[in-house]
């Protein structure tokens, strides 16, 4: 396992040698009699006499309507949806409740370098698409066939979700995806036209208590739902009394948000001026500086020229990075650049060291062919990359399957679970740097990366890498991730990949570490399922070590052509800088070689984290149960029942990447044909990124008079380190149901 010096630091090379193909044997299922038993419980006031390992709930099937609040559930499907607020009355009346739990972001903002406070010019993305709340409103995902997704997060500092509702709450899927990449997420508070003017009079023209009450609710929304602040967009004229209070409103909102939401931000949109008139300035100047001085930054209007940028340098002073110069990607109005010429806008903005606010980059989706969305998206961002400094990931574990949060099928560790389109932004994994990388010098070597939905190891997509190794050199490499992670003394890494075609190139993970004078790599060795046992300091009976599970597939040829290689590094005083994948010709080969490689997963994990006990799902409960009679299909037997219910459970969320929700419908106690038989394996219902999940219209069998129907729900935690938890340790709850006596 060679270690080669690169630049001022070190690059550790972990090769993945070719191995003979052999069938993959999954880990054996733990026998039922060996599973942990739990004491008998009473759940929701109902006596439970079922098996001790699960909570049991009883319901009588009734078809009485139980309307769900339309703010939180889609009226057509009853699936949980993201919400917005349309009036001051709704905002002031909002208090956190059980239904809001679906919209609470699981993922905290991950640390990254440089931080937002560094003063480096930033990049804000303002997502405005067709009124907002499209397929992204479905909190538990949808079956959208050609949805919009964004995945160039390493270039972005702030994400704003924009719509024309008074209070635009960012859909939680966007918040989880952005936070996973260290990006702050803002909602939008907007007032417009005559109605907006009346609304502003109601809370800005009175005493302090009126605007403080509005600000307090905005802070509470961000604090409870775990997003990071607000874009304030007042696009209507203000009375003298209202405009006098506007800076005080901004100052109070900003101060309170900073206290309650660490790292929170309040930005002001360039629209109203200090006289109260609605007059866009397209710059920061003395007409709007009073608002800039009371919050974290200003988002300028779009019709600027270079003369505006020159004039702004004075008023901005040391806060140049807090001026976000607006760029309308649709190129509406008298603007510089836009569309595939947006790079012209960024070039000017960066010359003057301002931040940039890209408005509606979904242009590539809305106005161009949907079938070429990924090609157009990659083209758009590749034109901007020289003006978009990247950010570095700063924490472990670092695990990604390259999933975009969408796919044409669902795959779990190489095993296909379901076929059909799906879209779930919260399921998006950390995304790499995309683009084409060419070797310097006379050689013609190159490597190109892009996402691909055609195959996946875990989720819905993988990273496809194509390239050419020229005769003049032995290998080519591509940097996938920029990191600044202080490394623990022992590190475990894993790479899942497969080569397509007949290529014989060797695939290797490469790491660059800090300065060679302080960083010392003591050893690099391959880790597999057998050797992992030597890292166990003492036997751990309940639960088994996470390390053994993490290493269960290491060193094996897996199904579908996938290969997993795991490595152990012993280090001293190191920090990780970059993560590469390199491709080299077989020894003795002198000819150039083309290759196609698919990456399924990369894991970088602190070894000590794999020795700690794994939390268990506890207190799984079933509530908000509703029934419908399913319509029969054709001339066949009755179709049974449709069950909807809400699952709640307890689990320390910082330990979870997500939860996979399964069911195992049982029989209804009736004659054959009265309902679907219970499958041997549980069926995946969906993913949860909170401690609750809404089951919607689940087909279950009819219950026969005098007998119970049964359906079992299972909650599988997915640890942050990325490995399978045995089914015996999933949370379990059974619902027994009967017809009225």
Buried (B, 14 or more C-beta within 10 A) or exposed (E): BEBEEBEEBBBBBBBBEBEEEEEBEEEEEBEEEEBEEBEEEEBEEEEBEBBBEBBBBBBEBEEEEEEBEEBBBBEEEBBBBBBBBEBBEBBBEBEBEEBBBBBBBBBBBBEBBBBBEEBBBBBBBBBBBEEBBBBBBBBBBBEBEEBBBBBBBBBBBBBBBBBBBBBBBBBBBBBBBBBBBBBBBBBBBBBBEEEBBEBBBBBBBEEEEBBBBBBBBBBBBBBBBBBBBBBBBBBBBBBEEBBBBBBBBBBBBBBBBBEBBEBBBBBBBBBBBBEBEBBBBBBBBEBBBBBBBBBBBBBBBBBBEEEBBEBBBEBBEEBBBBBBBBBBBBBEEEBBBBBBEBBBBBBBBBEBBBBBBBBBBBBBBBEBEEEEBBEBBBEBBBBBBEBBBEBBBBBBBBBBBBBBBBBBBBBBBBEEBEEEBBBBBBBBBBBBBBBBBBBEEEBBBBBBBBBBBEBBBBBBBBBBBBBBBBBEBBBBBBBBBBBBBEBBBBBBBBBBBBBEEEBEBBBBBBBBBBBBEEBEBEEBEBBBBEBBEEBBEEEBEEBBBBBBBBBBBBBBBBEBBBBBBBBBBBBEBBBBBBBBBBBBBEEEBEEBBEBBBBBBBBBBBBBEBBBEEBBBBEBBBBEBBBBEEBEEEEEEBBBBBBBBBBBBBBBEBEBBBBBBBBBBBBBBBBEEEBBBEBEEEBBBBBBBBBBBBBBBBBBBBBBBEEBBBBBBBBBBBBBBBBBBBBBBBBBBBBBBBBBEE
